[in-house]
Amino acid sequence: MNRKTFIGKTVLGAAAISSSFYIPTQAKERKLKAGLIGAGRYGMAISRAAIEGGGLEILAVCDVDSEHLRQSAEELEKLQGIKPKTFKYYQDMIDINGLEAVFIATPPQWHALQFIAACEKGLDIFCEKPLAYDPMEGLAMIKAAEKAGNIVQIGLQRRQSEAFKYAKQYINDGKAGDIFQIEAQIHYRAQPGDTSIQAPPASLDWDEWCGPAPKLDYRPSIGHYSWRLEKEYGNGHLVDWGIHNIDIIRHIMDDGIPSEFKTTGGIYALKDQITTPDTLTANMAFEKAPVVWQHRMWGAGDISPEFNNGVFFHGHKSTIFVSDTRFVVRPSDRDAEVLDLNLPTERSMLARHIIDFLDAVKLKDPKKISCTVEDAFASTTTVQLATIAYNTGSIVKWDNQKKTIIDNPQSAGFLKREYREKWQHPG
């Protein structure tokens, strides 16, 4: 079979996907005053992208790790020429005068409370994914945003990928034919941290970091960054990272929350190192086409590493593989050429996503938002329900009108978890 490989934006792709990346003069001139909640690795990545986008000042930073707070304030002063005010508690930070927006980059157990508090202050919000830890939190966040009428962007930035935009247009134009099955995966070798129980770093208030979630004995394998594979905080690879590919499938197919889930897997290669599955297969009954998610966090991943992270759309005319920067079409006709395009995105996807948010806030135009809180709820709930099906070993059926799991009391109990001590669940 012949194979054509196109490096860079081809004539075929350029007309359909190129964008001017234009920011109106009015938006450029106004300097937005924002606060950062959660000043770790990703919180700073968001801040750098926002400052580089222009017309923004990080007025204040909040973190329960004093070392994070010190380092982030010093770096932000270098980046913007002004040192932000620092706070341990987000409640104090969102009370300061002049604050217009917040970036929420804390672990998921904190998203709902911080998001709702910011809504009550009338602040515009950029919140990292997943939207919430559990579905009932997500519904409370939607209600809070509706009441506030603020501008909200959720950090599902693969919607900015030129390759995924091209795939959406290609499929919508019928070039792949009817899509009858979709597969998504992100295989990678996990490297859990030290699992030995020990005292937390002197700079970290571990009780406040855990917040409304269960307070587990501290160990580096569940602390900063590594929380992603801890069941009580990050809820696992599908919820933390896989949500990106599930969200982009929903976006491309214009689909909602699946009606049924069956998930199998386990912890095989990483026993006693993580508490969420290192091997997983989730079958999701979307309305438009069934989706199969899989991940392996050990071994070689796929037979070809280039397919370790991406989505396969199987249509009756062709099969498409799409990742952040690559678009491949293999036609059903054996003699037809394979189309392989490299479609890089101008700037990073994160930078473009944040600039959409800043533009929307400055111009008070919610139409510029790429991922609304309602859309993020659908994607977040999808991966949460698939995880619930794994945790209970049962088939989970979702009633989207009632926003609940039906005919399965055990699984329905996972829709809302009990909060710890002084914190109250908003759902």
VOGU-3710 file (C-alpha; in Angstrom, 3 decimals, decimal comma):
1> mnrktfigkt> 0,000/0,000/0,000  1,237/3,494/-0,825  1,700/5,936/2,016  1,939/9,702/1,863  3,339/11,608/4,778  2,909/15,342/4,977  5,120/17,245/7,392  3,800/20,559/8,621  0,538/22,138/7,576  -0,296/20,976/4,091
11> vlgaaaisss> -2,284/22,854/1,491  -5,109/20,445/2,269  -5,108/21,240/5,967  -4,068/24,864/6,123  -7,204/26,427/4,665  -9,449/24,472/6,984  -7,605/24,874/10,264  -5,337/27,894/10,294  -6,333/30,661/12,680  -5,197/34,233/13,029
21> fyiptqaker> -4,875/34,020/16,828  -6,097/37,621/16,885  -6,682/39,374/20,207  -8,775/42,559/19,949  -6,976/45,778/20,867  -9,516/46,509/23,582  -8,713/43,170/25,249  -4,962/43,736/24,977  -5,049/47,114/26,698  -6,990/46,156/29,816
31> klkagligag> -4,894/44,454/32,494  -6,964/41,817/34,270  -6,327/41,349/37,998  -6,314/37,649/38,847  -5,533/35,358/41,752  -3,992/31,885/41,725  -5,274/29,147/44,045  -2,733/26,329/44,102  0,804/27,408/43,242  2,353/24,046/42,417
41> rygmaisraa> 3,794/22,885/39,099  0,622/23,216/37,079  -0,613/26,332/38,796  2,585/28,032/37,715  2,256/26,647/34,180  -1,169/28,295/33,983  0,194/31,555/35,384  3,101/31,690/32,934  0,774/31,071/30,000  -1,650/33,731/31,235
51> iegggleila> 1,072/36,360/31,737  2,626/35,582/28,353  -0,815/35,976/26,786  -0,701/39,621/27,836  -2,921/42,051/29,697  -2,924/40,187/33,006  -1,440/40,615/36,451  -1,398/37,915/39,123  -2,455/40,067/42,045  -2,397/37,321/44,668
61> vcdvdsehlr> -1,374/33,704/45,234  -2,714/31,133/47,657  -1,197/27,803/48,726  -1,099/25,670/51,885  2,570/24,878/51,225  4,636/27,886/52,330  7,537/26,876/50,093  5,290/26,769/47,021  3,982/30,150/48,052  7,440/31,686/48,392
71> qsaeeleklq> 8,810/30,257/45,144  5,748/31,168/43,094  5,649/34,759/44,403  9,311/35,239/43,558  8,926/33,809/40,057  5,801/35,849/39,360  7,582/39,017/40,448  10,276/38,293/37,860  7,695/37,572/35,170  5,409/40,554/35,709
81> gikpktfkyy> 7,523/43,055/37,640  5,092/43,101/40,561  5,182/40,723/43,525  1,762/39,232/44,277  0,248/39,183/47,724  0,450/35,755/49,354  -2,156/33,841/51,340  -2,446/30,436/52,922  -6,251/30,290/52,756  -8,200/30,908/49,570
91> qdmidingle> -11,077/32,466/51,542  -8,758/35,309/52,518  -7,380/35,740/49,026  -10,739/36,075/47,261  -11,708/38,829/49,698  -9,048/41,298/48,544  -10,016/44,449/46,694  -9,556/44,625/42,954  -9,614/40,905/42,247  -11,547/40,072/39,063
101> avfiatppqw> -10,770/36,431/38,318  -9,173/33,316/39,783  -7,216/30,364/38,432  -7,947/27,162/40,366  -5,107/24,635/40,106  -5,552/22,585/43,284  -6,162/18,795/43,443  -9,774/17,803/42,569  -11,015/17,377/46,149  -10,792/21,170/46,516
111> halqfiaace> -12,300/22,310/43,205  -15,951/22,494/44,229  -15,540/24,527/47,409  -13,087/26,986/45,856  -15,134/27,324/42,663  -18,385/27,974/44,508  -16,731/30,494/46,857  -15,336/32,368/43,832  -18,780/32,365/42,218  -20,284/33,863/45,365
121> kgldifcekp> -17,745/36,681/45,098  -18,719/37,277/41,465  -15,275/36,306/40,156  -14,613/34,860/36,734  -12,963/31,437/36,892  -10,462/29,280/35,055  -10,583/25,882/36,782  -8,430/22,876/36,056  -9,928/19,528/35,092  -11,566/17,355/36,249
131> laydpmegla> -14,388/19,703/37,148  -15,028/18,035/40,504  -14,220/14,953/42,538  -17,796/13,602/42,437  -20,870/14,277/40,240  -22,929/15,959/42,956  -20,161/18,511/43,448  -20,262/19,150/39,703  -23,996/19,844/39,752  -23,531/22,276/42,658
141> mikaaekagn> -20,826/24,062/40,660  -23,137/24,441/37,657  -25,822/25,917/39,914  -23,337/28,355/41,478  -22,105/29,548/38,076  -25,645/29,987/36,783  -26,484/32,125/39,807  -23,310/34,199/39,511  -23,539/34,687/35,750  -19,741/34,740/35,634
151> ivqiglqrrq> -17,420/33,588/32,873  -16,010/30,110/33,430  -13,467/28,119/31,461  -12,503/24,545/32,418  -9,024/23,277/31,540  -9,847/20,739/28,844  -7,500/22,325/26,345  -7,342/19,601/23,717  -10,261/21,463/22,157  -7,538/23,887/20,989
161> seafkyakqy> -5,601/21,207/19,065  -5,526/21,836/15,326  -5,381/18,088/14,718  -8,563/17,475/16,712  -10,268/20,469/15,073  -9,382/19,026/11,684  -10,739/15,617/12,721  -14,039/17,176/13,817  -14,470/18,905/10,461  -13,430/15,785/8,537
171> indgkagdif> -15,959/13,621/10,388  -18,727/16,242/10,221  -18,209/16,450/6,457  -18,899/12,721/6,215  -15,485/11,884/4,774  -14,988/8,977/7,170  -18,529/7,747/6,707  -20,712/6,806/9,642  -18,677/6,340/12,823  -19,629/3,006/14,378
181> qieaqihyra> -16,925/2,588/17,040  -14,380/4,755/18,857  -11,323/3,740/20,854  -9,234/5,966/23,091  -6,114/5,319/25,095  -3,203/6,842/26,932  -0,585/4,241/27,784  2,469/5,279/29,754  4,833/3,908/32,360  3,857/5,272/35,746
191> qpgdtsiqap> 6,606/5,975/38,243  5,007/6,179/41,688  6,930/7,994/44,386  8,085/6,805/47,777  5,227/4,906/49,473  6,691/4,899/52,982  4,618/6,700/55,620  6,502/9,710/56,964  6,083/13,228/58,249  5,037/15,725/55,566
201> pasldwdewc> 7,486/18,475/54,584  7,698/21,191/57,235  6,362/23,720/54,722  3,181/21,721/53,973  -0,022/21,848/56,022  -1,112/18,305/55,170  -4,455/18,580/56,956  -5,458/21,613/54,881  -4,068/20,029/51,692  -6,356/17,013/52,191
211> gpapkldyrp> -9,251/19,330/53,017  -12,691/17,711/52,656  -11,152/14,431/51,411  -10,031/11,683/53,796  -6,793/12,535/55,541  -4,462/9,671/54,704  -1,070/9,170/56,311  1,390/11,279/54,362  3,756/9,685/51,884  5,410/11,250/48,825
221> sighyswrle> 3,521/8,874/46,505  0,230/10,649/47,248  1,465/14,207/47,853  2,320/16,984/45,415  1,781/15,886/41,803  1,657/12,160/42,714  -1,909/12,498/44,076  -3,221/11,754/40,578  -3,059/7,984/41,098  -4,448/8,052/44,644
231> keygnghlvd> -8,117/7,041/44,793  -9,097/9,592/47,459  -7,566/12,578/45,662  -6,935/12,151/41,937  -9,206/9,136/41,363  -6,867/7,533/38,815  -5,480/7,792/35,314  -8,801/7,763/33,434  -10,205/10,625/35,519  -6,981/12,623/35,607
241> wgihnidiir> -5,531/12,259/32,109  -7,949/10,135/30,118  -10,612/12,799/30,561  -8,848/14,828/27,856  -9,470/12,188/25,193  -12,982/11,417/26,421  -13,811/15,134/26,333  -12,512/15,578/22,810  -14,543/12,556/21,657  -17,675/14,147/23,097
251> himddgipse> -16,771/17,446/21,464  -16,098/15,945/18,028  -19,200/13,739/18,089  -21,457/16,367/19,736  -22,464/13,750/22,294  -23,560/13,806/25,923  -23,056/11,430/28,859  -23,220/7,705/28,035  -26,220/5,746/29,276  -24,306/2,658/30,410
261> fkttggiyal> -20,830/1,706/31,633  -18,972/-1,562/32,108  -15,379/-1,336/33,332  -12,813/-4,007/34,096  -9,182/-3,935/35,160  -7,023/-3,942/38,232  -3,729/-3,125/39,874  -1,322/-5,717/38,553  2,151/-4,325/37,869  2,035/-1,576/40,513
271> kdqittpdtl> 0,606/-3,428/43,523  1,181/-1,657/46,834  2,353/1,452/44,952  -0,908/3,052/43,760  -4,587/2,696/44,698  -6,186/3,094/41,258  -6,007/0,648/38,326  -2,797/0,388/36,339  -4,739/-1,605/33,725  -8,242/-0,619/32,635
281> tanmafekap> -10,811/-1,208/29,913  -14,012/0,854/30,039  -16,963/0,353/27,696  -19,120/3,457/27,435  -22,489/3,444/25,656  -22,524/6,885/24,061  -25,555/7,674/21,906  -23,621/8,386/18,691  -21,116/5,502/18,876  -19,800/3,175/21,588
291> vvwqhrmwga> -16,434/4,150/23,074  -13,816/1,792/24,453  -11,183/3,321/26,739  -8,055/1,437/27,694  -4,837/2,173/29,505  -1,751/0,302/30,620  0,637/2,064/32,952  3,404/-0,493/32,547  5,192/-2,338/29,749  5,473/-1,126/26,153
301> gdispefnng> 1,954/0,255/25,782  0,805/-0,129/22,177  2,598/-2,218/19,563  3,730/1,103/18,106  4,546/3,887/20,630  3,235/6,551/18,233  -0,291/5,310/19,027  0,094/5,270/22,819  -1,869/8,495/23,232  -4,794/9,232/20,940
311> vffhghksti> -8,232/8,374/19,586  -9,320/5,992/16,827  -12,561/6,794/15,004  -13,755/3,783/12,999  -16,037/4,772/10,136  -17,330/2,622/7,307  -15,296/4,646/4,774  -12,090/4,894/6,782  -10,420/4,673/10,178  -8,966/7,853/11,652
321> fvsdtrfvvr> -6,274/8,156/14,299  -5,853/11,574/15,864  -3,584/12,846/18,627  -2,512/16,310/19,771  -0,563/17,065/16,584  -1,224/14,161/14,231  -4,080/13,172/11,917  -4,011/9,832/10,086  -6,624/8,374/7,720  -6,559/4,785/6,504
331> psdrdaevld> -9,314/4,329/3,884  -11,344/1,128/3,750  -10,191/0,637/0,152  -7,005/-1,424/0,400  -5,401/0,298/-2,580  -6,073/3,832/-1,371  -3,250/5,932/0,032  -2,875/6,560/3,749  -3,058/10,228/4,659  -0,704/11,221/7,481
341> lnlptersml> -0,650/14,887/8,513  1,415/16,667/11,116  -0,763/19,544/12,365  1,001/21,509/15,090  -0,945/24,031/17,146  0,201/27,650/17,230  1,467/28,264/20,758  0,575/25,554/23,273  -2,952/24,243/23,685  -2,892/25,500/27,273
351> arhiidflda> -1,847/28,994/26,207  -4,602/29,210/23,606  -7,170/27,925/26,100  -6,185/30,536/28,664  -6,142/33,325/26,084  -9,718/32,378/25,117  -10,629/32,790/28,782  -8,830/36,125/29,177  -10,387/37,421/25,992  -13,865/36,356/27,149
361> vklkdpkkis> -13,405/38,020/30,544  -12,028/41,293/29,188  -14,712/41,591/26,528  -17,459/40,078/28,716  -18,199/37,653/25,898  -18,918/34,080/27,100  -19,124/32,903/23,473  -15,320/32,973/23,390  -15,179/30,206/26,002  -14,037/26,831/24,644
371> ctvedafast> -15,220/24,579/27,501  -18,130/25,631/29,697  -18,857/24,290/33,158  -21,827/22,327/31,752  -19,664/20,711/29,083  -16,959/19,903/31,613  -19,574/18,331/33,876  -20,570/15,940/31,097  -16,974/14,890/30,434  -16,061/14,679/34,120
381> ttvqlatiay> -19,171/12,698/35,011  -18,457/10,293/32,145  -15,046/9,300/33,494  -16,353/9,278/37,071  -19,173/6,881/36,154  -16,754/4,584/34,337  -14,615/4,594/37,487  -17,637/3,845/39,669  -18,398/0,840/37,442  -14,845/-0,387/38,098
391> ntgsivkwdn> -15,008/0,259/41,847  -18,291/-1,632/42,238  -17,680/-4,341/39,638  -21,127/-3,682/38,226  -22,875/-2,258/35,178  -23,705/1,406/35,811  -26,743/2,949/34,108  -27,061/6,734/33,998  -30,334/8,665/33,794  -29,279/12,021/32,387
401> qkktiidnpq> -32,640/13,688/32,988  -32,618/12,795/36,677  -28,803/13,096/36,887  -28,468/9,869/38,806  -27,489/6,204/38,596  -30,531/3,941/38,346  -31,215/0,395/39,573  -27,873/0,174/41,390  -27,928/1,561/44,960  -24,311/0,560/45,636
411> sagflkreyr> -23,012/2,540/42,652  -25,366/5,467/43,341  -23,678/5,801/46,717  -20,499/6,913/44,923  -22,193/9,975/43,392  -21,531/11,975/46,547  -18,834/11,281/49,093  -18,944/12,308/52,707  -16,822/15,320/53,569  -14,416/15,328/56,485
421> ekwqhpg> -14,826/17,229/59,749  -15,411/20,973/59,289  -16,195/20,867/55,569  -19,715/20,540/54,154  -20,518/18,981/50,783  -22,272/21,505/48,504  -24,414/18,912/46,707
//
